[in-house]
Amino acid sequence: MSKQLPVVGGHPTGFGATSRPDNWWVGPAATFLGLLTFLAYAHWAAFQGEHYYAHSYLSPFYSPVLWTDLAAAGSAPVEHAWLGIWPEWWPSFLPKSPALLILVFPAGFRFTCYYYRKAYYRSFAGSPPGCSVGPMAPSGKTYHGEGRLLLFQNLHRYFMYAALLYIPILFYDAFLAFYNGGNWGVGVGCFVLLLNASLLSCYTLGCHSFRHLIGGRSDCMTPCGKATTQFKLWKMSTWFNGRHMAFAWVSLFWVGFTDLYVRLVSMGVIHDYNTW
């Protein structure tokens, strides 16, 4: 006879144990590969420090540009940098990449996101990898939730404040993309940047912390039966929140694609069709 697995709450326990007949592992595996691919590309792109600007297109990985290194190929012009030329006191062993100065905030917002927590807890830590599936952690290991090492997840609301500041900056970059050398025009990259800012806005405005910030602490937002501005904003955020997972993945893919598009145009690998 086959050995019976111990059962808790009607489900087998143990390392990856389950009685589910479906391919439950497909979701966590796809999440693992998707996040790992993006992380690898984002880290590589952030350390390049070049080919992040083409025509009037600025990669979102490098926005806003605090300092620019004019010696780097495909770098932003001086007038696009908030603080001008890269300072001489910058340590020589560190790359002169504007992305390294600003990516900590959007990366922190993503990493502590309520949806992404579930995604990478399941796909990377296997705690557990799916519903009705035993955890992949060693048997008998105590689970402390989001305490101890994971206590930093409480910083999500503060990263959210920073992420809200990026929205107008990215839309401003998309607006500037229509002006190449002072001449108004339209190019494929204009719509790539505009869609990127829009998708990131949909993802950010659907954040659980943003929804709570608007009306999560209010017992009533419709005095006398009349909807208030607060209630309308809360309903808007609720609509985005209900699609938070979809916007999380689409915006993640598109922000990476936007950087790749600008990079390939800057390197001359592809041609940007435009009216200039």
C-alpha positions as CSV (number, residue, x, y, z in Angstrom):
1,M,0.0,0.0,0.0
2,S,1.1,3.5,-0.7
3,K,2.1,5.7,2.3
4,Q,-0.7,8.0,3.3
5,L,0.3,11.7,3.5
6,P,-0.7,13.5,6.8
7,V,-3.8,15.6,6.2
8,V,-4.6,19.0,7.7
9,G,-7.9,20.7,6.9
10,G,-8.6,18.1,4.2
11,H,-5.4,18.7,2.3
12,P,-2.1,16.7,2.4
13,T,0.9,18.3,4.0
14,G,4.6,18.0,3.4
15,F,7.1,19.3,0.9
16,G,5.0,20.3,-2.2
17,A,2.3,17.7,-1.3
18,T,-1.1,18.1,-2.9
19,S,-4.1,16.2,-4.1
20,R,-4.9,18.7,-6.8
21,P,-5.2,17.0,-10.3
22,D,-4.6,20.2,-12.3
23,N,-1.2,21.7,-13.4
24,W,-1.1,24.1,-10.4
25,W,2.7,24.7,-10.9
26,V,2.2,26.5,-14.3
27,G,1.2,29.9,-12.6
28,P,4.2,30.0,-10.2
29,A,6.6,28.8,-12.9
30,A,5.4,31.5,-15.3
31,T,5.7,34.1,-12.6
32,F,9.2,33.0,-11.7
33,L,10.4,33.2,-15.3
34,G,8.7,36.5,-16.0
35,L,10.0,38.3,-12.9
36,L,13.5,36.7,-13.3
37,T,13.7,37.9,-16.9
38,F,12.6,41.4,-16.1
39,L,15.0,41.6,-13.1
40,A,17.9,40.5,-15.2
41,Y,17.2,42.9,-18.0
42,A,16.4,45.9,-15.6
43,H,19.7,45.4,-13.7
44,W,21.7,45.1,-16.9
45,A,20.0,48.2,-18.4
46,A,20.4,50.3,-15.2
47,F,24.2,49.7,-15.1
48,Q,24.8,50.7,-18.8
49,G,24.6,54.5,-18.4
50,E,24.3,54.9,-22.1
51,H,21.9,54.6,-25.0
52,Y,18.9,55.7,-22.9
53,Y,18.1,58.8,-24.9
54,A,17.2,59.0,-28.6
55,H,15.7,61.8,-30.6
56,S,13.6,63.3,-27.8
57,Y,12.8,59.9,-26.2
58,L,14.0,59.2,-22.7
59,S,13.9,55.7,-21.2
60,P,11.7,55.5,-18.1
61,F,14.5,53.6,-16.3
62,Y,16.5,56.8,-16.4
63,S,13.7,59.4,-15.7
64,P,14.2,61.8,-14.2
65,V,17.9,62.4,-15.3
66,L,19.6,64.1,-12.4
67,W,23.1,64.3,-14.0
68,T,24.2,63.5,-17.5
69,D,27.6,62.2,-18.8
70,L,28.0,63.8,-22.3
71,A,30.9,61.4,-23.0
72,A,28.5,58.4,-22.8
73,A,26.9,57.4,-26.1
74,G,23.2,58.0,-26.3
75,S,23.1,60.1,-23.1
76,A,20.6,62.9,-22.4
77,P,21.5,66.5,-23.3
78,V,22.5,69.0,-20.5
79,E,19.2,70.8,-20.7
80,H,17.4,67.5,-19.9
81,A,19.4,66.9,-16.7
82,W,18.0,68.4,-13.5
83,L,21.5,69.1,-12.0
84,G,23.6,69.4,-15.2
85,I,26.9,67.6,-15.9
86,W,28.0,64.6,-13.8
87,P,30.0,65.8,-10.8
88,E,33.7,65.2,-10.6
89,W,33.5,63.9,-7.0
90,W,31.6,60.8,-8.2
91,P,33.6,57.7,-7.3
92,S,35.4,56.3,-10.3
93,F,34.5,52.7,-9.4
94,L,30.8,53.4,-9.8
95,P,29.2,53.7,-13.2
96,K,27.8,57.1,-14.2
97,S,24.3,55.9,-14.7
98,P,21.3,58.1,-13.9
99,A,19.2,55.0,-13.4
100,L,21.1,54.0,-10.3
101,L,20.1,57.2,-8.6
102,I,16.3,56.9,-9.0
103,L,15.3,53.3,-9.6
104,V,15.2,52.4,-5.9
105,F,11.9,54.2,-5.6
106,P,9.9,52.5,-8.4
107,A,11.7,49.2,-7.6
108,G,10.8,49.5,-3.9
109,F,7.2,50.2,-4.8
110,R,7.0,47.1,-7.0
111,F,8.9,44.9,-4.6
112,T,6.6,45.7,-1.6
113,C,3.4,45.7,-3.7
114,Y,0.6,43.6,-2.1
115,Y,0.1,41.6,-5.4
116,Y,3.8,41.0,-6.1
117,R,4.3,39.8,-2.5
118,K,1.9,36.9,-3.2
119,A,3.5,36.4,-6.6
120,Y,7.1,36.1,-5.5
121,Y,6.3,34.4,-2.2
122,R,4.8,31.6,-4.2
123,S,7.2,31.4,-7.1
124,F,10.5,32.2,-5.4
125,A,10.0,31.1,-1.8
126,G,7.3,28.5,-2.3
127,S,5.5,29.5,0.9
128,P,3.3,27.9,-0.3
129,P,3.5,27.7,-4.1
130,G,-0.2,27.4,-4.6
131,C,-3.6,26.8,-2.8
132,S,-3.9,23.4,-1.2
133,V,-0.2,22.7,-1.9
134,G,2.3,22.0,0.8
135,P,5.1,24.6,1.3
136,M,8.4,24.2,-0.4
137,A,10.2,25.4,2.8
138,P,11.9,22.7,4.9
139,S,9.5,20.8,7.1
140,G,9.0,22.1,10.6
141,K,10.3,25.6,9.8
142,T,8.4,28.3,11.6
143,Y,6.6,30.8,9.5
144,H,6.7,34.3,10.9
145,G,4.6,36.1,8.2
146,E,5.8,39.6,7.3
147,G,7.7,40.0,10.5
148,R,11.4,39.9,11.2
149,L,13.2,40.1,7.9
150,L,10.1,40.9,5.9
151,L,9.2,43.8,8.2
152,F,10.4,46.2,5.6
153,Q,7.2,45.5,3.6
154,N,5.6,48.1,5.8
155,L,7.5,50.7,3.7
156,H,5.1,50.1,0.8
157,R,3.0,53.2,1.6
158,Y,6.0,55.4,1.6
159,F,7.2,54.0,-1.7
160,M,3.7,54.7,-3.0
161,Y,4.1,58.4,-2.2
162,A,7.3,58.4,-4.3
163,A,5.6,56.5,-7.1
164,L,2.8,59.1,-7.3
165,L,5.5,61.7,-8.0
166,Y,6.8,59.7,-11.0
167,I,3.4,59.8,-12.8
168,P,3.5,63.5,-13.8
169,I,7.3,63.2,-14.6
170,L,6.7,60.4,-17.0
171,F,3.8,62.2,-18.7
172,Y,6.0,65.2,-19.0
173,D,8.7,63.1,-20.7
174,A,6.0,61.7,-23.1
175,F,5.0,65.3,-23.8
176,L,8.6,66.3,-24.6
177,A,8.9,63.4,-26.9
178,F,6.7,65.2,-29.4
179,Y,9.3,68.0,-29.7
180,N,12.6,67.0,-31.4
181,G,15.1,69.8,-31.6
182,G,12.3,72.3,-30.9
183,N,10.2,71.0,-33.8
184,W,6.8,69.4,-33.1
185,G,6.3,66.0,-34.6
186,V,5.0,62.5,-34.1
187,G,6.9,59.3,-33.9
188,V,6.3,55.7,-32.9
189,G,8.4,56.4,-29.7
190,C,5.9,59.1,-28.7
191,F,3.1,56.6,-28.4
192,V,5.4,54.1,-26.7
193,L,6.3,56.6,-24.0
194,L,2.7,57.9,-23.6
195,L,1.3,54.4,-23.3
196,N,4.0,53.6,-20.7
197,A,3.0,56.6,-18.5
198,S,-0.6,55.6,-18.8
199,L,-0.1,52.0,-17.8
200,L,2.1,52.9,-14.9
201,S,-0.6,55.3,-13.8
202,C,-3.2,52.6,-13.9
203,Y,-1.0,50.3,-11.9
204,T,-0.2,53.0,-9.3
205,L,-3.7,54.4,-8.9
206,G,-5.0,50.8,-8.2
207,C,-2.5,50.3,-5.4
208,H,-4.1,49.1,-2.2
209,S,-2.4,51.7,-0.2
210,F,-3.6,54.5,-2.5
211,R,-7.2,53.2,-2.3
212,H,-6.9,53.2,1.5
213,L,-5.4,56.7,1.4
214,I,-8.4,58.0,-0.4
215,G,-11.2,56.5,1.6
216,G,-10.1,53.4,3.5
217,R,-10.5,55.1,6.8
218,S,-13.9,56.6,6.2
219,D,-17.1,54.9,7.4
220,C,-19.3,57.0,5.1
221,M,-18.4,59.0,1.9
222,T,-21.9,59.7,0.8
223,P,-23.5,62.1,3.3
224,C,-27.2,62.6,2.7
225,G,-27.1,60.1,-0.1
226,K,-25.0,62.4,-2.4
227,A,-21.7,61.1,-3.7
228,T,-18.7,63.2,-2.8
229,T,-15.6,63.8,-4.7
230,Q,-13.8,61.5,-2.3
231,F,-16.3,58.7,-3.0
232,K,-15.8,59.2,-6.8
233,L,-12.1,59.0,-6.5
234,W,-12.3,55.9,-4.2
235,K,-14.6,54.2,-6.8
236,M,-12.1,55.1,-9.5
237,S,-9.2,53.6,-7.5
238,T,-11.4,50.5,-6.7
239,W,-11.9,49.9,-10.4
240,F,-8.1,50.0,-11.0
241,N,-7.6,47.9,-7.8
242,G,-9.9,45.2,-9.2
243,R,-7.5,44.9,-12.2
244,H,-4.4,45.4,-10.2
245,M,-2.8,42.1,-11.2
246,A,-3.4,42.7,-14.9
247,F,-2.0,46.3,-14.8
248,A,1.0,45.0,-12.7
249,W,2.1,42.6,-15.4
250,V,1.2,44.7,-18.5
251,S,2.9,47.8,-17.0
252,L,6.0,45.7,-16.0
253,F,6.3,44.4,-19.5
254,W,5.7,47.7,-21.2
255,V,8.2,49.7,-19.1
256,G,10.9,47.1,-20.0
257,F,9.8,47.3,-23.7
258,T,10.0,51.1,-23.6
259,D,13.6,51.1,-22.4
260,L,14.5,48.5,-25.0
261,Y,12.8,50.5,-27.7
262,V,14.6,53.7,-26.8
263,R,17.9,51.8,-26.5
264,L,17.6,50.1,-29.9
265,V,16.7,53.4,-31.6
266,S,19.7,55.1,-29.9
267,M,22.0,52.4,-31.0
268,G,20.7,52.5,-34.6
269,V,19.5,49.0,-34.5
270,I,15.9,49.9,-35.4
271,H,14.4,53.0,-37.2
272,D,11.8,55.1,-35.4
273,Y,9.2,56.1,-37.9
274,N,8.3,59.8,-37.4
275,T,7.4,63.0,-39.1
276,W,10.6,64.9,-38.3
